[in-house]
């Protein structure tokens, strides 16, 4: 197979390419209230900015459905496939669901990259789906000027037991299950500025499934959860706070950050999507922190961790989890301390 750097075929860094929340609101506005988005068995739609849709079935269970894809974030095609699969599965885990099936989404520049490279990408995705116990049942492909890959994933959850982003309660601990810095590091990979050991650690984090953390948060009776991806920690926490009608305080010293992130940030590796997140966050954050702290908290993550709101006495039982803050009374603002 030809040795190529997949990141050189991408215009951006994974989930940093997402449209902003303001742009999404503009695009989706006409659909709010449309008959196609309403149903008596629709438990979670796009109105709450949640991670996945939830639709009740007649047997007392519910379908959890999501879709996610992006252009290459790393150079190795197999690694990219693994990351894309883990990232797509994460939305099901964030709702407390168990993945069942997956459909592949592939866009391929047929005249620029050999098809055997696409096969390697899909092999990476298939390996992670197998680990998750999900069955790939098909998919769709197109000729595309930029390679894209991802999945539409369907999972299942008891209809009364799913976890949305709307249940955070005052006094809850906020637990984060993966370190930050992935957008900064993948930008450095694309620019050929990332030390190999830093890239390797980041890839290990992105490939890791959120399955164990999801199972533990369900057992612990979590009140709310989301996964941290394209809008960064601040952006996804803000969505949780708005949906729940509460505020939050974050402890900067407790937030895990991948080693090497700050050095790469000092070298100018900050993706455009993260910059948009940073600008947006200025309207709902205040308190302590240097510019670099705010940049890391706004950094767009690809296949990031879960952010879980749960009773503080149960916060120590989440695999890989760190308590990074607390839910407080008040408006949907984030205080940094």
C-alpha positions, 0 to 999 in steps of 0.5 A, a space after each residue: 500500500 502506498 505510504 501517504 499522509 492522510 492529514 494532507 488531504 484534509 482542509 481541517 482537523 476532524 471535529 474542528 470542521 463542524 459548523 458552529 452552534 450559531 450556524 446550525 441554529 440558522 440552518 435548522 431553524 425552519 425545521 423546528 416545529 416541522 411535522 417531520 421532526 415531531 412524533 409522540 414516540 420521539 423522546 429526544 430530537 434535535 431541539 435540545 442539542 443532544 448527542 443523539 436522537 431517541 425514539 420509543 419502541 412498543 416493547 419498552 425499549 428505545 432506539 438511539 440514533 446518531 451520525 458522525 463523519 469527518 476528513 482525516 485527523 491523522 496520517 495513518 489510514 487505519 488509525 483514522 478509521 479507528 478514530 472515526 468509529 470510536 467518535 461515532 459510537 461515542 454519541 450512543 454511549 453519551 445517551 447511556 445506550 448500547 450500540 447495535 448496528 452501523 452504516 459506513 459513510 465514505 467519500 473518496 477522491 478516486 483519482 488521487 488516493 488508491 482504493 487500497 488505502 480506503 480499504 485500510 480505513 474501513 479495516 480500522 473502523 471495522 476493528 473498533 466496531 467489533 470491539 463495541 459489539 456493533 454490526 456493520 450492515 452496509 453504507 454509502 460511498 461517493 466520489 469526493 474531492 476530500 476523503 471523509 469517513 464515518 458512521 451512522 450508528 443505531 443503539 438501544 436503551 430502555 425508554 425510561 433510562 436514557 441519559 440526555 444533556 438536560 438533567 444536570 442538578 445543582 450540587 452535582 459533580 462534573 466528571 470528564 473522562 478523557 484529557 483535552 488537547 486533541 484538536 491542537 495536537 491533530 492540527 500539529 500533526 497536519 502541519 508536521 510539527 507534532 512529536 511522535 510520542 505526543 501524536 501516539 498518545 493522542 491517537 490512543 486517547 481518540 481510539 479508546 471507546 467510552 463504553 466503560 465510562 458509559 456503563 459506569 455512569 448508568 450504574 451510578 445514576 448520572 443525571 446528565 451527560 454529553 461527549 466533548 467533541 467539536 464545540 470543546 469542553 466549554 461549548 458542550 458544557 454550555 449546551 448541558 447548562 442551557 438544557 438543564 437550567 443551571 450554571 457551573 464552576 470549573 476548577 482549572 487545576 483539575 482539568 486533564 490536558 494531554 502532555 505536549 499540548 501547551 508547547 504546540 499551542 505556543 507554536 501556533 497550533 490552534 484550529 479554526 474551529 477552536 478559535 470560533 469556539 473561543 470567541 463564542 465562549 466569551 459570552 458565557 464564561 468568566 473568572 480565572 485563567 490565562 488565554 491558553 487555558 481558555 484556548 484549551 477549554 475551547 479546543 475542538 476534540 475529536 473522539 473526546 471523553 464524556 462529560 457527566 453530571 452526577 451526584 458527587 458521592 458517586 463521582 469516583 466510580 467512573 473509569 478514567 474520570 476526573 472531577 473537573 467542576 460542580 453544577 451550581 444554581 443560576 443562569 447557564 454561565 461557566 465560572 472558571 476558578 
